[in-house]
């Protein structure tokens, strides 16, 4: 049985953490929906832009696998960078696209949760005033159209770094968006808020860096698992991330990664055969 999660929102849900700043998380029990079929996850998961990178989904899934080692988890990546709540309006293109892929996923998985991160594009020009109402409509519509009125939704907060980054002038209302997200978690059934306190950004001051995205994924899973908002950083986040990234790979997973690197031109045929022989040799 595969348990799937819909990923929606803007760039910080898609992920913009630099790929070379963290160790790849690879686990054959973690899948991604590609062309309607489940493939083993490989980062970046949500390739919406050429700058796509590390997001929160991989550490969320790795945390899931630690607790559910006999089950598979899958992601339905539908986040799109630079989008506002108006772009996600009910029956709009992004909404319909995510709904379409979620319904495809339902044919071969149990749709188990919705992961949401968005708000930067609604943090100015008084857009935060209607954030609660607009997002509430979107949440209700997804639940109704998927026939899953109780499906949990986990929403992450915006980073405090936004006001001081190079685009800080555009995010004067990010705290008000965070307040709206916390209000949704408090007032709407099975909605939970995850704080971004202590998380840091790439050099652009706009996107969570890779290390922070790993920690964010831990917090998202904590909220989902305990069905409770996470209002402060978790104890020992860095140590937990290290455990997830350094999980011993199975022989099958090692061979798969070797084939990925060979197919990407990172290994010569001689190097590939040599490393394959090492993997296959009796220990």
C-alpha positions, 0 to 999 in steps of 0.5 A, a space after each residue: 500500500 502506498 500513502 500519497 501526499 499532495 504538494 502545493 504552493 509556491 517555490 518554497 514548497 517546490 524547493 530551492 535549496 542548493 543540491 550540493 549543500 546536503 546529502 541526497 536522501 534516497 529510499 526505494 520506499 519513497 516515490 514520486 508521481 511522474 506521468 501518472 506512474 510511481 517512480 523512486 524519488 530523486 531530488 529535486 522532486 518538484 521540478 517547476 523551474 530550472 532553479 528547483 532544488 532541495 525541498 521539505 518533502 524528502 526529509 518528511 518522507 524519510 521521517 515517515 519511513 522511520 516510523 512506517 518501515 513496511 509502507 511506501 510513501 509517495 508525492 504528487 508534486 504540483 507546487 509552482 514558484 512565484 504564485 499567489 492565492 489568486 493563481 491557486 483560486 478554485 477552478 483555476 489552472 493550478 487548482 485544476 492541475 493539482 486536482 487532476 494529478 491527485 485524482 490520478 494518484 488516488 487510483 493507485 494510492 491512499 491520498 493521506 495529506 496535503 502539504 502547503 507552503 505559500 504566502 510570499 506573493 501575498 505579503 504586500 499591498 494589503 493582500 494579507 487582509 484576505 489571505 485567511 478567507 481565500 486559503 480557506 476556500 481553496 482548502 475546502 474545495 480540494 477536500 470536497 472535490 477529492 471527497 476527503 473532507 477530513 484529509 489533513 493539511 499542513 501549512 508552513 510559516 514564512 521565514 523571518 529573513 524575508 524582511 531583511 533580504 534583497 527583496 525585503 521591500 516586497 514582503 512587508 506583510 509576511 507576519 500577517 500571512 503567518 498570523 492567517 496561517 496560524 488562524 487557519 490551523 486553529 479554526 479549521 478542522 485537521 489543519 496544522 501550522 508549522 513554524 519557520 522560526 530559526 530557519 535560514 535562506 539562500 543568498 537571495 534572502 527569499 528561499 529556504 536553504 537546503 539545510 533549513 528545508 531538511 529541518 522544515 520537513 521534520 517539522 511538517 512530519 511532526 505536525 502530521 504525525 501528532 496532528 498538532 501544530 509545531 510552534 517552535 523548533 524541534 529538539 535535536 533537528 540537526 542530529 535527526 537530519 544526519 540520521 536520515 541522510 546517512 541511512 544505510 542503503 540497500 544493495 538495490 538502492 546502491 545499484 539504482 544510484 550507480 545507474 543514475 550517475 552512469 546515465 547522467 554521464 557522471 561515470 565512465 563505463 569502466 568506472 560503472 562496471 568497477 563499482 557495480 562489481 564492488 557492490 555485487 561482491 560478497 562482503 
